[in-house]
Amino acid sequence: MQLLYDTDTDPALIRGRRVAVLGFGAQGRAQALNLRDSGVPVTVGLRATSSARAAAAEAGLAVAEPAAAVAQAEVVVVLIPDEAQPAVYAETVAPQLKNHGVLVFAHGFNIHYRRIVPRADLDVVMVAPNGIGEQLRAQYAAGRGVPGLVAVHQDASGQARALALAYAWAQGHGRAGIIESTFREETETDLFAEQAVLCGGLTHLIIAAFETLVAAGYAPEMAYFACLHEVKLMADMIYARGLAGMRESISSTAEFGDYTRGPRVIGGEARAAMQAMLKEIQDGEFAAELAREMQAGAPTLRAERVRARAHLIERVGEALRTRMAGGKPG
């Protein structure tokens, strides 16, 4: 897989266009500030009632109502939550965005699953940072960058790829490496990784291990440290050295347990579940289920948040983190 860098981009393509950033969460803030510091004229589109307007103004960014921001822009960057994007596109972006404008997404979900179907005259691209907003901004400000993905869904102008690369330059991705992908590949791999490893797999593995130790009579505090606290130490080693490097850095006891016991946890049943999850992502079943959840007012999300907060691991963890920070448990 080829990596592209700043020398493979034409910054003039983005510097010469006015950009509207919709949303001012972690990614919206980081990307708007990076655009500004890259010499790109940028306006943040936020409703008058948005609590983020003051923060955007304090950061020195131009702020306008979303419709006004879109109307004056040639490039619109959609950085609001996935579930809100279709309505905002239909009500605000599509009626206001100039002919032959450019749409930029940081995640391919709504385009890939056709929740948004852009006009034929628009360039539609994705520039997806391989990092959270805080990292994206911090690395840029330090003169470095985080890697990023670029993809083209619709090339009305014949310049969509070059524009995507120019936008990636403005975010600092060209300092670390830009990977070319597709909306389908980014969406499906991202969803699968979230469900199987980064969120669903990791959190449920930690909780199952914690519950196993507590049920066997071990102190919850010991179970917390063994099964949750040390995850960061392992993740840092994996990030820096890879899986093989991590294994060679731990004790022989831990390494032997990894090779001989790990496959019992992630065995045939887990792999079959991963295959089923991937199929649900590929055929759109998960996207449809998520849409029904949001249309119903997110009852599953609300109930699971309450249940998660009530779990023993959260109470133990909060008390331990407070003590480790030098405070007193409440």
Legacy VTK file of the C-alpha trace (Angstrom):
# vtk DataFile Version 3.0
C-alpha trace
ASCII
DATASET POLYDATA
POINTS 330 float
0.000 0.000 0.000
1.498 3.322 -1.096
1.752 6.215 1.342
1.431 9.776 0.053
3.014 12.825 1.668
2.930 16.623 1.481
4.994 16.539 -1.703
2.174 14.614 -3.396
-0.384 17.356 -2.724
-1.227 20.764 -4.170
-2.086 23.048 -1.209
-3.268 25.812 -3.542
-6.377 23.773 -4.333
-7.672 24.160 -0.767
-6.103 27.504 0.107
-8.059 29.119 -2.697
-11.471 27.921 -1.497
-13.694 29.017 1.357
-14.533 26.144 3.673
-17.519 25.686 5.987
-17.068 23.220 8.860
-20.361 21.927 10.271
-19.961 20.859 13.871
-17.565 21.828 16.651
-16.977 18.649 18.574
-13.495 17.197 18.962
-13.030 16.707 15.215
-14.792 19.916 14.198
-12.665 22.029 16.502
-9.407 20.361 15.467
-10.093 20.475 11.757
-11.315 24.073 11.753
-8.225 25.257 13.651
-5.894 23.247 11.421
-7.529 24.731 8.326
-7.124 28.243 9.681
-3.490 27.675 10.561
-2.906 26.237 7.082
-4.075 29.517 5.547
-7.512 28.279 4.492
-10.479 30.661 4.935
-12.852 28.768 7.224
-16.196 29.416 8.885
-17.753 27.162 11.518
-21.467 26.563 11.004
-23.307 26.497 14.338
-26.870 27.326 15.282
-27.463 30.451 17.364
-28.517 28.238 20.278
-25.368 26.086 20.162
-23.292 26.111 23.336
-20.183 25.703 21.153
-20.496 29.121 19.487
-18.671 30.902 22.290
-15.818 28.387 22.256
-15.417 28.686 18.492
-15.357 32.474 18.687
-12.880 32.419 21.568
-10.622 30.230 19.432
-10.561 33.006 16.854
-12.742 31.283 14.293
-15.459 32.872 12.190
-18.892 31.551 13.169
-22.201 31.696 11.284
-25.550 29.982 11.141
-25.123 26.660 9.282
-27.149 27.743 6.250
-25.188 30.990 5.948
-21.863 29.207 6.366
-22.768 26.723 3.625
-24.072 29.413 1.278
-20.765 31.292 1.291
-18.593 28.189 1.020
-17.191 26.193 -1.855
-16.235 23.266 0.376
-18.488 21.912 3.146
-17.025 19.590 5.767
-19.651 17.476 7.557
-18.442 16.752 11.102
-21.702 16.307 12.976
-22.846 12.915 14.370
-23.685 10.257 11.789
-27.320 10.045 12.858
-27.854 13.797 12.367
-26.171 14.099 8.986
-29.014 13.033 6.618
-31.464 15.611 7.973
-28.865 18.397 8.059
-27.800 17.591 4.516
-31.370 17.635 3.214
-32.468 20.742 5.130
-29.334 22.886 5.156
-26.552 21.686 2.879
-28.283 20.607 -0.326
-30.371 23.800 -0.741
-27.431 26.137 0.012
-24.260 24.556 -1.360
-23.125 26.204 -4.577
-23.195 24.296 -7.844
-19.978 22.352 -8.396
-19.135 22.526 -4.696
-17.280 19.964 -2.640
-18.536 17.762 0.204
-15.989 16.373 2.658
-16.776 13.608 5.144
-14.579 12.130 7.870
-16.463 8.813 7.844
-18.151 7.077 4.937
-21.226 5.767 6.782
-24.006 7.899 5.327
-22.658 7.923 1.784
-21.909 4.213 1.708
-25.331 3.235 3.056
-27.036 5.874 0.862
-28.493 7.764 3.786
-27.189 10.795 1.880
-27.312 10.904 -1.934
-25.469 14.044 -3.082
-26.295 16.032 -6.195
-24.507 14.948 -9.352
-22.663 18.269 -9.749
-20.777 17.890 -6.451
-17.387 16.408 -5.688
-17.796 14.040 -2.724
-14.666 12.969 -0.878
-13.602 11.570 2.453
-10.612 12.616 4.548
-10.573 10.433 7.655
-7.993 11.076 10.387
-6.487 7.985 12.000
-6.757 9.604 15.407
-9.119 11.440 17.719
-9.614 15.183 17.412
-7.322 16.036 20.294
-4.471 14.080 18.698
-5.130 15.605 15.294
-4.821 19.129 16.688
-1.934 18.454 19.066
0.173 16.728 16.421
-0.505 19.482 13.888
0.384 22.207 16.386
3.637 20.392 17.178
4.620 20.400 13.513
3.786 16.741 13.045
0.596 14.970 11.971
-1.512 11.842 12.269
-1.987 9.533 9.271
-5.195 9.888 7.313
-7.318 8.122 4.714
-8.639 9.757 1.554
-11.335 8.440 -0.756
-13.421 9.707 -3.657
-17.101 8.841 -3.988
-18.053 11.301 -6.715
-15.726 13.183 -9.061
-17.797 15.802 -10.859
-14.939 18.230 -11.441
-12.188 15.817 -12.399
-10.193 17.195 -9.445
-11.835 15.381 -6.534
-8.797 13.258 -5.670
-6.457 16.248 -5.807
-8.865 18.243 -3.633
-9.038 15.450 -1.079
-5.247 15.318 -0.924
-5.089 19.102 -0.544
-7.554 18.941 2.355
-5.471 16.157 3.902
-2.427 18.437 3.588
-4.263 21.160 5.513
-4.908 18.696 8.338
-1.260 17.652 8.572
-1.859 14.125 7.283
0.810 14.526 4.629
3.424 14.865 7.357
2.679 11.340 8.632
1.291 9.554 5.583
-1.905 9.522 3.528
-3.520 6.236 2.484
-5.952 6.006 -0.417
-9.064 3.958 0.313
-12.770 3.821 -0.589
-15.923 4.855 1.260
-16.935 1.189 1.457
-13.606 -0.043 2.799
-13.303 2.713 5.416
-16.885 2.336 6.616
-16.947 -1.438 6.895
-13.505 -1.829 8.478
-14.172 1.017 10.912
-17.504 -0.398 12.074
-16.071 -3.902 12.368
-13.055 -2.751 14.383
-15.299 -0.767 16.748
-17.589 -3.727 17.358
-15.070 -6.567 17.437
-12.060 -4.950 19.128
-11.887 -1.278 20.055
-15.224 -0.875 21.815
-17.446 -3.955 21.897
-14.773 -6.616 22.065
-12.442 -4.862 24.490
-15.030 -3.614 26.969
-16.899 -6.901 27.176
-13.663 -8.865 27.504
-12.580 -6.643 30.406
-15.937 -6.942 32.157
-16.103 -10.723 31.691
-12.594 -11.135 33.124
-13.362 -8.786 36.036
-16.575 -10.653 36.863
-14.779 -14.005 36.688
-12.223 -12.946 39.292
-14.763 -11.299 41.599
-17.066 -14.334 41.415
-14.091 -16.494 42.410
-13.654 -14.439 45.579
-10.861 -12.055 44.599
-11.014 -8.430 45.720
-12.725 -6.155 43.165
-9.811 -3.732 43.467
-7.334 -6.458 42.497
-9.571 -7.513 39.619
-9.789 -3.902 38.410
-6.026 -3.418 38.362
-5.369 -6.789 36.724
-8.081 -6.629 34.045
-8.605 -2.932 33.290
-5.865 -0.660 34.631
-3.048 -2.544 32.931
-4.750 -2.471 29.530
-3.223 0.953 28.881
0.265 -0.353 29.568
-0.221 -3.160 27.063
-1.840 -0.880 24.473
1.086 1.547 24.718
3.560 -1.279 24.128
1.558 -2.632 21.179
1.349 0.863 19.690
5.092 1.385 20.013
6.397 -2.114 19.233
3.682 -4.143 17.525
2.210 -7.380 18.833
5.425 -9.380 18.478
7.457 -6.628 20.138
5.001 -6.433 23.027
5.172 -10.194 23.543
8.961 -10.108 23.586
8.887 -7.297 26.178
6.762 -9.054 28.783
7.702 -11.923 31.078
8.084 -15.437 29.688
5.209 -16.447 31.950
2.884 -13.868 30.401
4.089 -14.643 26.886
3.542 -18.394 27.328
0.043 -17.724 28.690
-0.661 -15.514 25.675
0.224 -18.185 23.135
-1.409 -21.122 24.923
-4.504 -19.605 26.597
-5.427 -16.688 24.383
-6.885 -18.944 21.653
-9.276 -20.409 24.219
-10.809 -16.963 24.736
-10.739 -15.938 21.082
-11.509 -19.326 19.592
-13.916 -20.691 17.027
-17.048 -19.248 18.629
-15.577 -15.727 18.766
-14.363 -15.955 15.173
-17.774 -17.137 13.995
-19.382 -14.206 15.807
-16.948 -11.825 14.077
-17.868 -13.266 10.682
-21.562 -12.793 11.437
-20.970 -9.216 12.618
-18.987 -8.406 9.477
-21.784 -9.755 7.270
-24.324 -7.551 9.098
-22.110 -4.551 8.368
-21.565 -5.483 4.734
-25.232 -6.092 3.899
-26.500 -3.003 5.717
-28.313 -4.840 8.508
-26.390 -3.020 11.241
-26.975 0.372 9.601
-30.708 -0.306 9.389
-30.820 -1.448 13.024
-28.982 1.708 14.097
-31.404 3.883 12.120
-34.380 2.247 13.850
-32.698 2.781 17.232
-32.188 6.494 16.613
-35.663 7.002 15.179
-37.116 5.442 18.339
-35.206 7.863 20.568
-32.184 5.624 21.296
-33.835 3.443 23.998
-31.106 0.783 23.869
-28.320 3.337 24.233
-30.046 5.039 27.169
-30.754 1.779 28.988
-27.253 0.392 28.443
-25.615 3.601 29.686
-27.567 3.343 32.939
-26.696 -0.336 33.294
-23.016 0.268 32.552
-22.736 3.062 35.124
-24.247 0.807 37.789
-21.708 -1.990 37.291
-19.301 -2.741 40.134
-16.287 -2.158 37.893
-17.314 1.497 37.487
-17.739 2.113 41.206
-14.434 0.438 42.028
-12.665 2.208 39.183
-13.936 5.646 40.129
-12.759 5.216 43.719
-9.334 3.920 42.684
-8.773 6.609 40.063
-9.652 9.281 42.620
-7.142 7.876 45.104
-4.429 7.547 42.475
-4.999 11.178 41.500
-4.419 12.240 45.104
-8.047 12.915 45.969
-10.492 11.366 48.385
-13.241 8.983 47.355
-16.679 10.499 47.507
LINES 1 331
330 0 1 2 3 4 5 6 7 8 9 10 11 12 13 14 15 16 17 18 19 20 21 22 23 24 25 26 27 28 29 30 31 32 33 34 35 36 37 38 39 40 41 42 43 44 45 46 47 48 49 50 51 52 53 54 55 56 57 58 59 60 61 62 63 64 65 66 67 68 69 70 71 72 73 74 75 76 77 78 79 80 81 82 83 84 85 86 87 88 89 90 91 92 93 94 95 96 97 98 99 100 101 102 103 104 105 106 107 108 109 110 111 112 113 114 115 116 117 118 119 120 121 122 123 124 125 126 127 128 129 130 131 132 133 134 135 136 137 138 139 140 141 142 143 144 145 146 147 148 149 150 151 152 153 154 155 156 157 158 159 160 161 162 163 164 165 166 167 168 169 170 171 172 173 174 175 176 177 178 179 180 181 182 183 184 185 186 187 188 189 190 191 192 193 194 195 196 197 198 199 200 201 202 203 204 205 206 207 208 209 210 211 212 213 214 215 216 217 218 219 220 221 222 223 224 225 226 227 228 229 230 231 232 233 234 235 236 237 238 239 240 241 242 243 244 245 246 247 248 249 250 251 252 253 254 255 256 257 258 259 260 261 262 263 264 265 266 267 268 269 270 271 272 273 274 275 276 277 278 279 280 281 282 283 284 285 286 287 288 289 290 291 292 293 294 295 296 297 298 299 300 301 302 303 304 305 306 307 308 309 310 311 312 313 314 315 316 317 318 319 320 321 322 323 324 325 326 327 328 329
